Amino acid sequence: MSVDRTLTATADSKLPNPARAGLADKLYRLDGGHSLANDESVWTPGENVGRSIAFSSTCWLIQRGNQLLLWDTGVPESALNDPEGWSTLPKLIVYHLDKTLTDQLAEIGVKPTDIAYVAISHTHDHIGNMGLFQNSTVLIQRAEYEWIRSPDGPNDNVNQLKALARKLMGTPRHLRLLDGDTDVFGDGSVTLISTPGHTPGSQSLLVHLKNYGFIILSGDVVHLEENFEKDAVPSLNTDKASSIASMERVRRMISTCNAKFFINHDKAEIDKLKLIPAFYD
Ligand SMILES: [Zn+2]
C-alpha cells in the first residue's frame, strides 16, 4: 500500500494552531461510575503491591453551537445501585454506578438521542452504554476497532478485555473509523489526539474554550497524576514504548497550548472538578 506523504506531513500537523483555534461553548463533566481495584501495582508496576485503590470513571459532554459530543460512555446503566457492581476483570476490579448518564443529561434538558457524536477514548471500561447512543455517530480509531476483533495474544487479562469490548461495542449504526488525529468540527475547537499505548487505538481529546482556554481530556494515556510524573506504564497496556511516547506527546501539547489536563481515572483530582449541571466555558 502506498502512503501519500504530502498528506501525512508531520505527526503534529492536525493539531490546531493555538492562536487561531475555534471555540467550543461548554464542557460538562458527567460521573461515569467509580471502581475499587485490589492491587494498585497493576497501574504502578513495582510499587503498591496488594494495595487497594479507588478510581473514578469520567465522561464529558461538549457543546459547540447546537451540536453535542459525548466523550466516553462509562459504566453500564444496568449497574445502577447494584451492590455487586459490574466488572471488566472480576479478580481485579469492581465498578459501581450511583447516577445514570441519562439522568445526568436530563439535568440540562438533553436526551441521549440529541447527541450528534460519541467519541470513544478506547474500549475497555469506557464503552458501557453504547446502546443508548444509536442515533449518534461513533468516532473511534480504526486501530482500536480492528484490535478488539484481532486474534488473542499471550495476556489473558487483555484477551478478556477484548472479548468484553466486542460485546459492549456491538455494531454501531453510524460509525466513523479514524486514522490518527482528527479535527472534529474543522475549526480546531475539538480535536481527537492519537495517544496509543494503553490500547492500540487509544486517543485523548483537546477542547478549546473561551474562558478556560485549552483542556486535554486524558482518555487512559495515564491513570494517575503520579504515573504522568514518573512515566510509569500499567502492566495491562499493550505497548510500553508507545505509552511513554504518548505521555510525552501530551506533555508537549500541554506546553504548546498552555493546556489544563484532566485525568479520567484519577479520583482525587477528578472529584475536585465541576460536575454537570455546572460547566467549563
Ligand atoms: Zn479506563
Residues whose N, C-alpha, C, O or C-beta is under 5 A from the ligand:
A	BS01	ZN	D125 D220
